Amino acid sequence: MPRGGKKGHKGRGKQFSNPDEIDRQMRAQKEMEENPGAEKESSSESDEESSSDDDCESKKRSGVEGLIEIENPNRVSQKNKKVADVDVSAPRELSRREREEIEKQKSKERYMKLHLEGKTEQARADLARLAIIKKQREEAAKKREELRKEKEAEEAKGKR
């Protein structure tokens, strides 16, 4: 069965490099690495241009990088900062989660402050409940006091 199943293979066939061409490229590269000074003498360019060329050649590019010179705009290179350059006192940007967390804490504090002042619905309901409970406790305390007085009066009558 052919590559790609019953429908066939849609891609291109493999293209192999010529071994003679590879050998020629390898020899040229070795010569450049062994005799970088020979190239400088033969070139008639100015010193500035040749020094910039040397910098580019000194960086070895692996794979396709050496053949194709394209700069990816999406690739962000990391820039190392020196410790002396970093400004610690400058305010840094907060992330969305950090901002939301701070906002949440502030709103909670604001609510608690209003709650303690008795200005929220929940605080009013709590205060009303507390007033009812106080009234019930006072009534219960009065009843107990009356019962205690009645018992004392009966005991006093029984002793006479």
Secondary structure, DSSP 4 states (H G I P E B T S, - for coil): --TTGGG---SPPP-PPPHHHHHHHHHHHHHHHH-HHHHHHH--S-HHHHHHHHHHHHS---GGGGT-----TTPPPP----TTT--SSSPPPPPHHHHHHHHHHHHHHHHHHHHHHT-SHHHHHHHHHHHHHHHHHHHHHHHHHHHHHHHHHHHHHHH-
